[in-house]
Amino acid sequence: NIYIRLVREFVAQNNTSQIKHVIQILSQEFALSQHPHSRKGGLIGLAACSIALGKDSGLYLKELIEPVLTCFNDADSRLRYYACEALYNIVKVARGSVLPHFNVLFDGLSKLAADPDPNVKSGSELLDRLLKDIVTESNQFDLVGFIPLLRERIYSNNQYARQFIISWILVLESVPDINLLDYLPEILDGLFQILGDNSKEIRKMCEVALGEFLKEIKKNPSSVKFAEMANILVIHCQAADDVIQLTAMCWMREFIQLAGRVMLPYSSGILTAVLPCLSYDDRKKSILVTQSCSPSIPATAAHREATLLVPAVYLPLHPSSCVSYFSAPGSLDASGDSSNSGVFTVTSCERIQVTLNLDGIVQVLDYHLSDTSIGMMTRIAVLKWLYHLYIKTPRKMFRHTDSLFPILLRTLSDESDEVILKDLELLAEIASSPAGQTEEGHGPSDGSDVRPGPVELHVPARAGQLSSSSTKGLECSPSTPTMNSYFYKFMINLLKRFSSERKLLESRGAFIIRQLCLLLNAENIFHSMADILLREEDLKFASTMVHTLNTILLTSSELFQLRNQLKDLKTPESRNLFCCLYRSWCHNPVTTVSLCFLTQNYKHAYDLIQKFGDLEVTVDFLTEVDKLVQLIECPIFTYLRLQLLDVKNNPYLIKALYGLLMLLPQSSAFELLSHRLQLLGDGPASASGTAASNIDYTELLQHFEKVQNKHLEARHQRAGRAEQLDRRVVL
C-alpha cells in the first residue's frame, strides 16, 4: 500500500524520474537481491507499482517485467510462484500494452509450463489464460516477430511445453485478424513431431490443430504455400509412427487435389513415401483405418468411406488420378519433347512454371520394382505408373527403356499373376509404341501416339537367309522390318528367359504367350519367335519351345483368328507365315506334322511321317504322337474329321493317320485312332490330290531332314558327354 500511495503521488505530479527511481530500487535492491525475503518483497512492490500506475504502466513495462521474468528461474518454487502472481498483476493492468513485450513473456511462460511445482504451474496457467485473452482481443499482435520463437519452441520434447505450444497455436488460429496459415510451412514439421507424442491428450490437441489448418487450406487454397510444405509431408509420410504417417498421407492427398500440377516436381518424393505403404499387411491397414477417424482428417461421409480403401489413401498420386494433370493443354503431351511446355493451371488461376523430374520418378520406380522384398500391391502400382508414363511421355520415357528393360523381364518370374499381367501390358506398350522406333525412316511422321496397324510380315524364301543374318538382325527382325525395334529385342530376351528358367516356361510360358497374343499381334509374336528359334543353338530348348508354341496355337482361344488364317493357305501372307513356322517347327517332328494337319497340308504330313522311320524313336517321341492323336479328337480338328468322310479327295489325310497308327504301340491312343479309321472302310484310298501352290515342299522336306540330323548329332554328343562323366565318377 505504501508503494501504491507513493507511486500515485508521483503520477499525479507527472514525476517520471521518481517513478523510475522507485521501480529501480524495487528491482535492483529487492527483486534481484540475494535474500529470498527481499526478492519476495520486491516482486510484491513491482506489482503494486503497476497497479498504482494504471493505464500509464505501459510506459514502464520493460523495467517492471524484466526483474520479474528473472525470478522465473529462481531455485525457490515459492519465489517462482510470487513471480507469476506479480507478472499476472502487471499484465492485467497493462493489457494490450504488453504486446510489444510478448516474446519475452511467451519465452518465460513456456519455461514455467513445464515447472515441477504444481502451484507454480497453476499460477503460470492463470497468467497464460490472461495473455491469451489479451491477444485474442487485440488487433496489434506482431505475428511476424513471434513466428521465429514459435518455430524454435515447437521442437521441445517436454510434454507440458508441447501442450503449451499447441494451445497457443489453437488460439492464434482462432483469431480472425491473425493469418497463421501464411506461416504454416514454418511450424508444420514441428506439429507432425508433436503428433507422435506419448500423451493422448497432446496428440488430440495436435490433431485438432492440424484439422483446423486443413479446413483453412481447403477454404483458401489460393493463398496456401503448397510447394513449401510438400517435402515436409513427404518426410512424414515415411514416419514409423502410424498416426503421423496416415495424417501426412491424407494431407498429401488433399494437397494434390487442391494444388494439382504444383505438386508434380515432388512426385518422386511422394512415390518414395507412398509406394511401400500399398503393401502393408491387413493388420496394419486395420490400425490405420481405425486411426483415420481423427479430427486432422476430414470427417465427411465420403472421406470416411474412402479411408476404408487403404490403398486409395496411400496412393494420392495414382496415375489414373493424374491423367488430367498430364494431358491438359501445354503439359507433357504424347510427344513429350516440348522442353518449355511446363506451364500449368493452378486452383488459384495463377500460371506457375512446373518442372517434372522424370529421371527421379523413374529412379524411384526402378528401385521399388527391383526390391524383391516389396509387396505385390506396390509392384502393381509401380508397373501402372510406368505404363502411364509411357503413354503420356513416350519419347522421354524411352530414354530410360534400356535400364528398365532387364528389370521388366525379370518381373515375368513374379509369383503373382496380376503383377505379370501388368508387366506384360507395359512390355507390350514398349514394344509397340512408335516412340521406340530407332530404325531410320521408320519413326512416326509426327508426335502423335497413334498405334500402328497390323504389320505385313515377310519370310525369307530360304533358311540360309535367316542363318546368315547380320548382327543387325538382333536389333530388328528380318521378318518384321517396320516394327518397333524393342519388339524383336523383347522376343529375343523373352526366349532367353524361358531358356534359362525352364520352370518359368513350364508354369507360366503358355500364360505369358497367350496374354502377349492379346496385347500384340499374334501373328507377329509367332512369326518373330519362329525366326529366333531358327537360330537357337540349344536344340533341346528349341524343341521344347516349339512344342509349347504349337500347343498354344492349337488349343488357345486367343489364337482362333491365326488358326483360321493358316487353315487354308489361300493368301501369300498365310503361306509365308506357314513357311516361317514350319522351319522352326522342324525342331520337333510331331509338332511339324500337327502344323501340316492344321494347314491341311496332308500330302506333306504323309511325306514327313514316312521320314519318321529314319528317326530315333524314343518314349518322349511316342508320347508326343499319343498327344497328337488326342488333339485330333478335339474341337480344333473338327474340320479334319469331317474331311475323312470325303475319302476320294483326302487320300493323304487318311494315309497320314494310318502312318501315325503304325507308329503307335498298342495303347489307348492306338485303339482310339484305329477305331476312327475303321469307320472309313478297308483302308486308305489311292493317292491323289493337290498341295497348296507357291510352296516348295521339296525344300521344306530337305530342311526338315537337315534339322533332324542336327538333333540326332546333338543327342549323340550329349550321350557321349554323359558316358565320359559316368567313367570319371567310376574312376
C-alpha positions in Angstrom: 0.0 0.0 0.0 2.9 2.3 0.7 4.3 1.8 -2.8 0.9 2.3 -4.3 0.3 5.7 -2.5 3.9 6.8 -3.2 3.7 6.0 -6.9 0.2 7.5 -7.3 1.6 10.8 -5.9 4.4 10.8 -8.4 1.9 10.0 -11.2 -0.2 13.0 -10.1 2.9 15.2 -10.1 3.9 13.7 -13.5 7.3 12.9 -11.9 8.6 10.2 -14.2 12.1 10.3 -12.9 10.9 9.4 -9.3 8.7 6.7 -10.7 11.6 5.1 -12.5 13.8 5.5 -9.3 11.2 3.6 -7.2 11.0 0.8 -9.8 14.8 0.6 -10.0 15.1 0.3 -6.2 12.4 -2.4 -6.1 14.2 -4.2 -8.9 17.9 -4.0 -8.0 17.8 -3.9 -4.2 14.9 -6.2 -3.6 13.7 -8.3 -6.6 17.2 -9.2 -7.6 18.5 -9.4 -4.1 20.4 -12.4 -2.7 18.0 -12.7 0.2 14.8 -14.6 -0.6 12.5 -12.4 1.6 13.9 -9.3 -0.2 13.1 -10.8 -3.5 9.6 -11.7 -2.4 9.1 -8.1 -1.2 10.5 -6.7 -4.4 8.1 -8.7 -6.5 5.1 -7.6 -4.5 6.4 -4.0 -4.8 6.7 -4.2 -8.5 3.1 -5.5 -8.8 1.9 -2.7 -6.6 3.7 -0.1 -8.7 1.9 -1.5 -11.8 -1.4 -1.2 -10.1 -0.7 2.4 -9.0 0.4 3.4 -12.5 -2.8 2.0 -14.0 -3.0 2.9 -17.7 0.4 4.6 -17.6 2.1 1.3 -16.6 2.7 0.7 -20.4 5.4 3.4 -20.2 7.4 1.4 -17.7 6.7 -2.2 -18.7 10.3 -3.1 -19.6 11.5 -2.0 -16.2 8.6 -3.8 -14.5 8.8 -7.1 -16.4 12.5 -7.8 -16.7 13.2 -8.4 -12.9 10.0 -10.5 -12.6 11.0 -12.7 -15.5 14.4 -13.2 -13.9 12.7 -14.6 -10.8 11.0 -17.2 -13.0 14.4 -19.0 -12.9 14.7 -18.9 -9.1 15.5 -22.1 -7.4 12.8 -21.5 -4.7 9.4 -22.6 -6.0 7.6 -20.1 -3.7 9.5 -17.2 -5.3 8.7 -18.6 -8.8 5.0 -18.6 -7.7 5.2 -15.0 -6.4 6.9 -14.0 -9.7 3.9 -15.5 -11.6 1.5 -13.6 -9.3 3.4 -10.3 -9.8 3.5 -10.7 -13.5 -0.2 -11.5 -13.6 -1.0 -8.2 -11.9 1.3 -6.3 -14.2 -0.2 -7.8 -17.3 -3.7 -7.4 -16.0 -3.2 -3.7 -15.6 -1.3 -3.1 -18.8 -3.5 -5.3 -21.0 -2.7 -4.5 -24.7 0.4 -2.5 -23.8 2.3 -5.8 -23.0 2.1 -7.0 -26.7 5.4 -5.3 -27.7 6.9 -7.5 -25.0 5.0 -10.6 -25.9 8.0 -12.7 -27.0 9.8 -12.4 -23.7 6.6 -13.1 -21.8 5.9 -16.2 -24.0 9.5 -17.4 -23.5 9.2 -17.1 -19.7 5.8 -18.8 -19.7 7.0 -21.7 -21.9 9.6 -22.5 -19.2 7.1 -22.4 -16.4 4.7 -24.6 -18.3 7.0 -27.5 -17.5 7.6 -26.4 -13.9 7.6 -29.4 -11.5 5.8 -27.5 -8.7 2.0 -27.7 -9.1 1.4 -24.3 -7.5 3.8 -22.6 -9.9 2.3 -24.5 -12.8 -1.2 -23.4 -11.7 -0.1 -19.8 -11.4 1.5 -19.9 -14.9 -1.7 -21.3 -16.3 -3.7 -18.3 -14.9 -1.1 -15.9 -16.5 -1.2 -17.8 -19.7 -5.0 -17.5 -20.0 -4.8 -13.8 -19.3 -2.3 -13.3 -22.0 -4.4 -15.3 -24.5 -7.4 -13.2 -23.7 -5.3 -10.1 -24.4 -4.0 -11.4 -27.7 -7.5 -12.5 -28.8 -8.9 -9.1 -28.1 -6.2 -7.1 -29.8 -5.6 -6.5 -33.5 -2.0 -5.4 -33.0 -0.3 -8.7 -32.4 3.1 -9.0 -34.1 2.8 -12.4 -35.7 5.9 -11.9 -37.9 8.1 -11.2 -34.8 6.6 -14.2 -32.9 7.0 -16.9 -35.6 10.8 -17.4 -35.2 10.3 -18.0 -31.4 7.3 -20.4 -32.1 9.4 -22.3 -34.6 12.2 -22.7 -32.1 10.0 -23.7 -29.1 7.8 -26.1 -31.2 10.6 -28.7 -31.2 10.6 -29.1 -27.4 10.5 -32.7 -26.2 8.8 -31.8 -22.9 5.2 -32.8 -22.8 4.0 -29.7 -20.9 5.9 -27.4 -23.2 4.4 -29.1 -26.2 0.9 -28.7 -24.7 1.6 -25.1 -24.1 2.8 -24.5 -27.7 -0.2 -26.3 -29.2 -2.6 -24.4 -27.0 -1.2 -21.1 -28.3 -1.3 -22.3 -31.9 -5.0 -23.1 -31.5 -5.6 -19.7 -30.0 -3.8 -17.8 -32.8 -5.6 -19.9 -35.4 -9.0 -18.9 -34.0 -8.3 -15.2 -34.1 -9.8 -13.8 -37.4 -7.3 -11.0 -37.7 -4.3 -13.3 -37.4 -3.5 -15.3 -40.5 -1.3 -18.1 -39.2 -1.8 -20.1 -42.4 0.8 -17.9 -44.1 3.4 -19.2 -41.7 2.3 -22.8 -41.6 5.4 -24.0 -43.5 7.5 -22.7 -40.6 5.7 -24.9 -38.0 4.2 -27.8 -39.9 7.2 -30.1 -39.3 7.1 -29.4 -35.6 3.4 -30.1 -35.5 3.9 -33.5 -37.0 6.7 -34.1 -34.5 4.2 -33.3 -31.6 1.6 -35.6 -33.2 3.8 -38.5 -32.2 3.8 -37.6 -28.5 3.1 -40.4 -26.0 0.4 -38.4 -24.3 -3.1 -39.0 -25.8 -4.2 -35.5 -24.7 -1.4 -33.8 -26.5 -1.9 -35.9 -29.6 -5.6 -35.0 -29.5 -4.8 -31.3 -29.3 -2.3 -31.6 -32.2 -4.8 -33.4 -34.3 -7.4 -30.7 -33.7 -4.8 -28.0 -34.7 -3.9 -29.9 -37.9 -7.5 -30.4 -38.6 -8.2 -26.7 -38.3 -5.3 -25.9 -40.6 -6.6 -28.4 -43.2 -10.0 -26.8 -43.1 -8.4 -23.4 -43.7 -6.4 -24.8 -46.6 -9.5 -26.2 -48.3 -11.3 -22.9 -47.8 -8.5 -20.7 -49.2 -6.3 -22.9 -51.4 -5.2 -19.9 -53.5 -3.2 -18.4 -50.6 -1.6 -21.7 -49.5 2.2 -22.3 -50.0 1.8 -25.9 -51.1 5.3 -26.2 -52.6 7.0 -25.1 -49.3 5.2 -27.8 -47.4 5.4 -30.7 -49.9 8.8 -32.0 -48.7 7.7 -31.8 -45.1 4.8 -34.1 -45.9 7.0 -36.4 -47.9 9.2 -36.9 -44.9 6.4 -37.6 -42.5 4.6 -39.9 -45.0 7.6 -42.2 -44.2 7.3 -41.9 -40.5 7.4 -45.0 -38.3 4.5 -43.7 -36.2 1.2 -44.9 -37.8 -0.8 -41.8 -36.8 1.9 -39.4 -38.2 2.1 -41.4 -41.4 -1.6 -41.6 -42.0 -2.2 -38.0 -41.3 0.6 -36.9 -43.6 -0.8 -39.2 -46.3 -4.2 -37.6 -46.0 -2.7 -34.1 -46.1 -0.7 -35.1 -49.2 -3.8 -36.3 -50.9 -5.6 -33.0 -50.2 -2.6 -31.1 -51.4 -2.6 -33.0 -54.7 -6.3 -32.5 -55.2 -6.1 -28.8 -54.4 -2.7 -27.8 -55.9 -2.7 -30.1 -58.9 0.4 -29.6 -61.0 2.2 -27.6 -58.4 2.9 -30.9 -56.7 4.4 -32.6 -59.8 8.0 -31.6 -59.1 7.7 -33.6 -55.8 6.4 -36.7 -57.5 9.5 -38.8 -56.9 9.5 -38.0 -53.2 5.8 -38.6 -52.9 6.1 -42.0 -54.6 9.0 -42.9 -52.4 6.8 -42.4 -49.4 3.6 -43.8 -50.8 4.5 -47.0 -52.7 5.8 -49.1 -49.8 2.5 -48.4 -47.9 0.5 -50.1 -50.5 1.8 -53.5 -49.4 1.0 -53.1 -45.7 -0.4 -56.2 -44.2 -4.1 -56.3 -43.2 -3.3 -55.8 -39.5 -1.6 -52.5 -40.0 -4.2 -51.4 -42.5 -6.9 -52.0 -39.9 -5.0 -50.0 -37.3 -4.6 -47.1 -39.8 -8.2 -47.2 -40.8 -9.2 -47.1 -37.1 -6.9 -44.1 -36.5 -8.1 -42.3 -39.7 -11.2 -41.0 -37.8 -9.0 -38.4 -36.1 -10.0 -34.7 -36.3 -7.0 -34.0 -38.5 -8.6 -35.9 -41.3 -11.8 -34.6 -42.9 -14.8 -36.4 -41.3 -17.2 -36.3 -44.2 -19.0 -39.5 -45.0 -17.3 -39.7 -48.4 -13.9 -39.4 -46.9 -14.7 -42.0 -44.2 -15.7 -44.4 -47.0 -12.5 -43.6 -48.9 -10.3 -44.3 -45.9 -11.7 -47.9 -45.7 -9.9 -48.4 -49.1 -6.5 -48.2 -47.6 -4.6 -48.4 -50.9 -6.5 -45.3 -52.1 -5.4 -43.4 -49.0 -1.8 -44.4 -49.6 -1.7 -43.6 -53.3 -2.8 -40.0 -53.6 -0.7 -39.5 -56.8 -2.0 -42.6 -58.5 -1.5 -42.5 -62.3 -5.2 -42.7 -63.0 -5.8 -39.5 -60.9 -3.1 -37.6 -62.8 -4.3 -38.1 -66.3 -5.8 -34.6 -66.3 -2.6 -33.1 -65.0 -0.5 -34.6 -67.8 -2.9 -34.3 -70.7 -4.0 -30.7 -70.2 -3.0 -28.2 -73.0 0.6 -27.1 -72.6 1.5 -30.1 -70.4 3.5 -33.2 -71.2 1.8 -34.5 -74.3 2.3 -37.7 -76.1 5.3 -36.5 -77.9 6.9 -35.5 -74.6 9.6 -33.4 -76.3 8.4 -29.9 -75.6 11.0 -28.6 -73.1 9.1 -25.3 -72.4 5.6 -26.8 -72.1 5.5 -26.9 -68.3 3.0 -24.1 -67.6 0.1 -25.5 -65.7 -3.2 -24.0 -64.4 -3.4 -24.0 -60.6 -6.5 -23.7 -58.4 -5.8 -20.0 -57.9 -5.7 -19.5 -61.7 -2.0 -18.4 -61.4 0.4 -19.5 -64.1 3.3 -21.4 -62.5 6.3 -22.9 -64.2 6.5 -26.6 -63.2 9.2 -29.0 -63.9 8.5 -32.7 -63.8 11.6 -34.6 -62.6 11.0 -37.7 -64.8 14.5 -39.1 -64.1 13.8 -39.0 -60.3 10.4 -40.7 -60.8 11.9 -43.4 -62.9 14.7 -44.0 -60.4 12.2 -44.4 -57.6 10.0 -46.8 -59.6 13.1 -48.7 -60.7 14.2 -49.1 -57.1 10.8 -50.4 -55.9 10.4 -52.8 -58.8 13.9 -54.2 -58.2 13.3 -54.7 -54.5 12.3 -58.4 -54.1 11.1 -57.8 -50.5 8.4 -55.3 -51.7 4.8 -56.4 -51.7 2.6 -57.3 -54.6 0.4 -54.2 -54.5 3.5 -51.9 -54.6 4.8 -53.8 -57.7 1.5 -53.5 -59.4 1.4 -49.7 -58.7 4.9 -49.3 -60.0 4.0 -51.0 -63.2 0.9 -48.9 -63.6 3.0 -45.8 -63.1 5.5 -46.8 -65.7 2.7 -47.7 -68.1 1.1 -44.3 -67.5 4.4 -42.5 -68.1 5.0 -44.4 -71.4 1.5 -43.5 -72.6 1.8 -39.8 -71.6 5.5 -39.1 -72.2 6.7 -41.9 -74.6 9.7 -40.2 -76.1 11.2 -39.1 -72.8 10.5 -42.5 -71.2 12.2 -44.4 -74.0 15.5 -42.8 -72.8 15.1 -45.0 -69.7 14.0 -48.1 -71.5 17.4 -49.8 -71.8 17.8 -49.6 -68.0 14.2 -50.7 -67.3 14.0 -53.5 -69.8 16.0 -56.1 -67.8 14.0 -55.4 -64.7 10.7 -55.8 -66.5 11.9 -59.1 -68.0 12.9 -60.4 -64.5 9.4 -59.4 -63.3 7.9 -62.0 -65.5 9.1 -64.5 -63.0 6.9 -62.9 -60.3 4.7 -65.2 -58.2 1.6 -63.0 -58.8 -0.4 -63.3 -62.0 -1.6 -59.8 -61.5 1.9 -58.5 -61.5 2.8 -60.5 -64.6 -0.3 -59.1 -66.4 0.7 -55.5 -65.7 4.3 -56.3 -66.6 3.2 -57.7 -70.0 0.9 -54.7 -70.6 3.9 -52.4 -70.1 6.3 -54.5 -72.2 3.7 -54.6 -74.9 3.4 -50.9 -74.8 7.1 -50.5 -75.1 7.3 -53.0 -77.9 4.5 -51.4 -79.9 5.0 -47.6 -79.3 6.1 -45.6 -82.3 8.4 -43.6 -80.0 10.5 -46.8 -79.6 11.3 -46.9 -83.4 15.1 -46.5 -83.8 15.4 -47.6 -87.4 16.0 -44.7 -89.7 12.9 -43.8 -91.7 10.5 -45.9 -89.6 9.6 -43.4 -86.9 6.1 -41.8 -86.8 5.5 -38.8 -89.0 4.5 -36.6 -86.1 4.5 -36.5 -82.4 1.1 -38.3 -82.1 0.7 -41.5 -80.2 -1.2 -43.3 -82.9 -0.7 -47.0 -82.8 0.5 -48.8 -86.0 -1.9 -51.3 -87.5 -1.1 -54.9 -88.1 2.2 -55.1 -90.0 2.7 -57.2 -93.1 5.3 -59.8 -92.4 7.6 -61.3 -94.9 9.6 -64.5 -94.6 12.8 -65.1 -96.4 12.5 -67.8 -99.1 15.3 -69.9 -97.8 16.5 -70.8 -94.3 20.1 -69.9 -95.3 19.0 -66.2 -95.5 17.9 -66.4 -91.9 21.0 -68.1 -90.5 23.3 -65.6 -92.3 21.6 -62.6 -90.9 23.9 -59.9 -89.6 24.2 -58.7 -86.1 21.7 -56.0 -87.0 19.1 -58.8 -87.2 19.2 -59.0 -83.4 18.1 -55.4 -83.3 15.2 -55.6 -85.9 13.7 -58.8 -87.1 14.3 -59.6 -90.7 10.6 -60.6 -90.9 9.3 -57.5 -89.1 11.1 -54.7 -90.9 8.7 -52.0 -89.9 8.2 -52.9 -86.2 9.4 -51.1 -83.2 13.0 -52.3 -82.6 12.1 -53.1 -79.0 9.6 -55.7 -80.1 12.2 -58.0 -81.5 14.5 -57.4 -78.5 11.6 -58.3 -76.3 11.0 -61.6 -78.2 14.8 -62.4 -78.1 15.0 -61.7 -74.3 11.8 -63.5 -73.5 13.0 -66.7 -75.2 16.4 -66.3 -73.4 14.4 -66.0 -70.1 12.5 -69.2 -70.9 15.7 -71.0 -71.8 17.5 -70.0 -68.6 14.4 -70.6 -66.4 12.7 -73.8 -67.5 10.4 -73.7 -64.6 9.1 -70.3 -65.8 8.4 -71.9 -69.2 6.6 -74.8 -67.7 4.5 -72.9 -65.2 3.9 -69.6 -66.9 5.1 -69.9 -70.5 1.7 -70.5 -72.1 0.1 -67.9 -69.9 2.6 -65.2 -70.9 2.5 -66.0 -74.6 -1.3 -66.1 -74.7 -1.5 -62.7 -73.0 1.0 -61.3 -75.4 -1.1 -62.5 -78.3 -4.0 -60.5 -76.9 -1.9 -57.4 -76.3 0.1 -57.5 -79.5 -0.5 -59.0 -82.9 -0.5 -62.8 -82.5 1.0 -63.3 -86.0 3.9 -61.0 -85.1 4.5 -63.0 -81.9 4.7 -66.4 -83.6 6.5 -65.0 -86.6 9.3 -63.4 -84.6 9.7 -66.3 -82.2 9.9 -68.7 -85.2 12.7 -66.5 -86.6 14.6 -66.5 -83.4 14.2 -70.3 -82.7 15.6 -71.0 -86.1 19.0 -69.6 -84.9 18.7 -71.2 -81.5 21.9 -73.2 -80.6 20.3 -75.1 -77.7 18.4 -77.6 -79.8 16.7 -79.3 -76.9 15.3 -76.0 -75.7 14.2 -75.2 -79.3 12.3 -78.5 -79.4 10.6 -77.8 -76.1 9.7 -74.2 -77.1 8.3 -75.2 -80.4 6.2 -77.8 -78.7 4.9 -75.1 -76.3 4.1 -72.7 -79.1 2.4 -75.4 -81.1 0.2 -76.4 -78.1 -0.8 -72.8 -77.7 -1.5 -72.4 -81.4 -3.7 -75.5 -81.5 -5.6 -75.0 -78.2 -5.9 -71.4 -77.2 -9.0 -69.4 -77.9 -6.8 -66.3 -78.3 -5.3 -67.9 -81.5 -8.6 -68.6 -83.2 -8.0 -65.9 -85.9 -4.5 -67.1 -86.5 -5.6 -70.7 -86.9 -8.2 -69.6 -89.5 -5.5 -67.7 -91.3 -3.3 -70.8 -91.5 -6.1 -73.3 -92.2 -6.4 -72.8 -96.0 -3.2 -71.1 -97.1 -5.1 -69.1 -99.7 -3.2 -65.9 -99.4 0.5 -65.1 -99.8 0.6 -63.8 -96.2 -0.7 -67.1 -94.8 1.7 -69.2 -96.9 4.6 -67.0 -95.8 3.6 -67.5 -92.2 3.3 -71.2 -92.7 6.8 -71.4 -94.2 8.3 -69.4 -91.3 6.6 -71.5 -88.7 7.4 -74.7 -90.5 11.2 -74.2 -90.5 11.2 -73.7 -86.7 8.6 -76.4 -86.1 11.1 -78.8 -87.6 12.9 -78.9 -84.3 10.0 -81.2 -83.2 8.9 -83.8 -85.7 5.4 -84.4 -84.2 4.6 -80.7 -84.0 5.6 -80.3 -87.6 3.0 -82.9 -88.6 0.4 -81.2 -86.5 1.1 -77.9 -88.2 0.6 -79.7 -91.5 -2.7 -81.1 -90.3 -3.7 -77.6 -89.2 -2.8 -76.1 -92.6 -4.4 -79.1 -94.5 -1.0 -80.0 -96.0 -1.9 -83.7 -95.8 0.4 -84.9 -98.5 3.3 -83.2 -96.9 2.3 -84.6 -93.5 2.3 -88.1 -95.1 5.8 -87.4 -96.5 7.0 -86.4 -93.1 5.6 -89.4 -91.4 7.4 -91.5 -94.0 10.7 -90.0 -92.8 9.9 -90.9 -89.1 11.2 -94.4 -89.8 14.7 -92.9 -90.1 14.4 -91.0 -86.8 15.4 -92.3 -83.3 12.1 -93.3 -81.8 12.1 -92.6 -78.0 9.5 -92.7 -75.3 9.1 -88.9 -75.5 8.6 -89.2 -79.2 5.8 -91.7 -78.8 4.2 -89.7 -76.0 4.0 -86.7 -78.4 2.4 -88.9 -81.1 -0.1 -90.0 -78.4 -0.9 -86.4 -77.6 -1.4 -85.5 -81.2 -3.9 -88.4 -81.6 -5.8 -87.0 -78.6 -5.7 -83.5 -80.2 -7.2 -84.8 -83.4 -10.3 -85.8 -81.3 -10.6 -82.2 -80.0 -12.9 -79.5 -81.4 -9.9 -77.8 -83.1 -9.7 -80.6 -85.7 -13.4 -80.9 -86.3 -12.9 -79.9 -89.9 -10.2 -82.6 -90.3 -12.5 -85.4 -89.0 -15.3 -84.2 -91.3 -12.9 -84.4 -94.3 -12.5 -88.1 -93.5 -16.0 -88.6 -95.0 -14.6 -87.5 -98.4 -12.2 -90.4 -98.9 -11.8 -89.7 -102.5 -10.5 -86.1 -102.2 -8.4 -86.6 -99.0 -6.4 -89.8 -99.5 -3.2 -88.4 -98.0 -5.0 -87.4 -94.8 -6.1 -91.0 -94.4 -2.6 -92.3 -95.3 -1.0 -89.8 -92.7 -3.4 -91.0 -90.0 -2.6 -94.6 -90.8 1.1 -93.7 -90.6 0.5 -92.4 -87.1 -1.3 -95.6 -86.3 1.6 -97.6 -87.4 4.0 -95.6 -85.2 1.9 -96.1 -82.0 2.3 -99.1 -79.7 -0.8 -100.9 -78.6 -2.3 -98.2 -76.3 -5.5 -96.3 -75.7 -4.4 -93.8 -78.4 -3.8 -96.6 -80.8 -7.3 -98.0 -80.2 -8.9 -94.5 -80.5 -7.3 -93.8 -83.8 -7.8 -97.3 -85.1 -11.5 -97.2 -84.3 -11.8 -93.8 -86.1 -10.1 -95.2 -89.2 -12.2 -98.5 -89.2 -15.3 -96.3 -89.7 -13.9 -95.4 -93.2 -13.8 -99.0 -94.6 -11.0 -101.3 -95.6 -8.1 -98.9 -95.8 -6.7 -95.8 -97.4 -7.7 -94.9 -101.0 -5.3 -94.4 -103.8 -3.0 -91.4 -103.5 -4.2 -88.3 -105.4 -4.8 -84.6 -104.7 -3.0 -81.3 -104.9 -1.0 -79.3 -102.4 -1.0 -75.6 -101.8 0.6 -73.7 -104.7 3.6 -71.4 -104.4 5.2 -73.5 -101.6 8.3 -75.5 -102.3 7.6 -78.6 -100.3 10.7 -80.4 -101.5 12.8 -77.6 -99.9 10.8 -77.8 -96.8 11.3 -81.6 -96.6 15.0 -81.1 -97.1 15.1 -78.6 -94.3 13.2 -81.0 -92.0 15.8 -83.7 -92.7 18.7 -81.2 -92.1 17.3 -80.1 -88.7 16.6 -83.7 -87.6 20.2 -84.6 -88.4 21.4 -81.8 -86.2 19.2 -83.0 -83.4 20.5 -86.6 -83.8 24.1 -85.3 -83.7 23.3 -83.2 -80.6 21.8 -86.2 -78.8 24.8 -88.3 -79.6 27.1 -85.6 -78.3 25.1 -85.4 -75.1 25.2 -89.1 -74.7 28.9 -89.1 -75.2 29.4 -86.4 -72.6 27.2 -88.3 -70.1 29.2 -91.5 -70.7 32.5 -89.7 -70.1 31.1 -88.2 -66.9 30.0 -91.7 -65.7 33.5 -93.0 -66.3 35.0 -90.2 -64.3 32.6 -90.9 -61.4 33.6 -94.6 -61.5 37.3 -93.8 -61.5 
